[in-house]
Amino acid sequence: MAHAENASGAEPEQQHPIGLYLKIWGLLFVLSTLSYMVDYFQFQGMLRWSLILIFMVLKAGLIVAVFMHMMWERYALIYLITVPPLAILVLVAFMALESNYVYLLRMVYLSGFG
């Protein structure tokens, strides 16, 4: 079965049901309410920051997955989520490997032995 093409020759964009968007907006509202409740109940310390970060990541993930149409592009979503943290981890590993060298250079030149 052939796909219908529009005037530009490209395949038509997939339209998603309005109910999906309304459900996502509702879920974003609930997550935002929970995020504000963290301040309202005056949670402190690691619990507070953990909850704020969890709600932030969940909201960002929903926005990216649904409103940026990446939920239907599996590999794009996988790469979007995994590549930046992996790049940061590689840079942190480079800094950790070079830290002893930099520390030794500072000790040599700042202590007057250089």
Legacy VTK file of the C-alpha trace (Angstrom):
# vtk DataFile Version 3.0
C-alpha trace
ASCII
DATASET POLYDATA
POINTS 114 float
0.000 0.000 0.000
1.534 3.302 -1.084
1.779 6.304 1.234
0.049 9.506 0.216
2.402 12.387 -0.473
1.784 16.086 -0.036
2.543 18.827 -2.590
6.251 18.934 -1.668
6.651 15.208 -2.344
7.322 14.314 1.288
5.256 11.935 3.336
2.601 13.632 5.484
3.407 14.251 9.127
1.845 11.933 11.677
-0.931 13.631 13.640
-1.347 12.572 17.241
-4.678 12.578 19.039
-5.495 15.673 21.082
-6.282 13.403 24.041
-2.606 12.464 24.276
-1.586 16.101 24.547
-4.242 16.791 27.164
-3.057 13.818 29.235
0.551 14.993 29.021
-0.432 18.546 29.997
-2.337 17.103 32.960
0.653 15.007 33.995
2.941 18.044 33.689
0.534 19.978 35.912
0.580 17.173 38.505
4.396 16.989 38.442
4.650 20.774 38.825
2.214 20.666 41.739
4.301 17.950 43.408
7.425 20.033 42.833
5.807 23.044 44.525
4.633 20.825 47.376
8.264 20.049 48.160
8.677 23.721 49.134
5.261 23.925 50.783
6.022 21.024 53.113
9.487 22.502 53.725
11.516 19.396 52.990
15.198 19.981 53.692
18.561 18.563 52.662
19.113 15.780 50.180
15.437 14.752 50.145
14.427 18.211 48.933
17.012 18.405 46.174
16.450 14.811 45.110
12.706 15.361 44.753
13.173 18.651 42.883
15.639 17.032 40.464
13.434 13.977 39.940
10.386 16.095 39.119
12.484 18.332 36.860
13.874 15.375 34.887
10.430 13.785 34.576
8.914 17.012 33.241
11.787 17.575 30.819
11.546 13.979 29.602
7.818 14.292 28.948
8.261 17.549 27.081
11.060 16.169 24.925
9.378 12.832 24.272
5.907 14.061 23.398
5.955 17.709 22.401
9.193 17.401 20.438
7.838 14.194 18.828
10.748 12.059 19.974
8.589 9.400 21.578
8.075 7.992 18.090
11.727 8.274 17.121
13.293 5.664 19.329
16.955 6.006 18.398
16.867 9.787 18.511
15.504 9.671 22.051
18.059 7.087 23.146
20.935 9.166 21.769
19.514 12.378 23.190
19.395 10.896 26.669
22.630 8.880 26.688
25.219 10.780 24.651
25.500 14.053 26.671
25.912 12.324 30.072
28.441 9.925 28.560
30.396 12.862 27.117
30.419 14.531 30.536
31.610 11.305 32.174
34.457 11.044 29.666
35.517 14.623 30.423
35.350 13.953 34.175
37.508 10.857 33.674
40.076 12.937 31.746
40.149 15.495 34.560
40.591 12.756 37.162
43.447 11.191 35.193
45.229 14.533 34.824
44.632 15.718 38.396
47.703 14.027 39.913
49.958 15.447 37.186
48.644 18.972 37.711
48.928 18.601 41.507
52.553 17.453 41.235
53.406 20.335 38.889
51.899 22.824 41.314
53.817 21.305 44.203
57.089 21.502 42.295
56.736 25.044 40.937
54.953 26.669 43.850
57.222 25.192 46.522
60.351 26.703 45.025
61.951 23.529 43.681
61.433 24.554 40.059
LINES 1 115
114 0 1 2 3 4 5 6 7 8 9 10 11 12 13 14 15 16 17 18 19 20 21 22 23 24 25 26 27 28 29 30 31 32 33 34 35 36 37 38 39 40 41 42 43 44 45 46 47 48 49 50 51 52 53 54 55 56 57 58 59 60 61 62 63 64 65 66 67 68 69 70 71 72 73 74 75 76 77 78 79 80 81 82 83 84 85 86 87 88 89 90 91 92 93 94 95 96 97 98 99 100 101 102 103 104 105 106 107 108 109 110 111 112 113
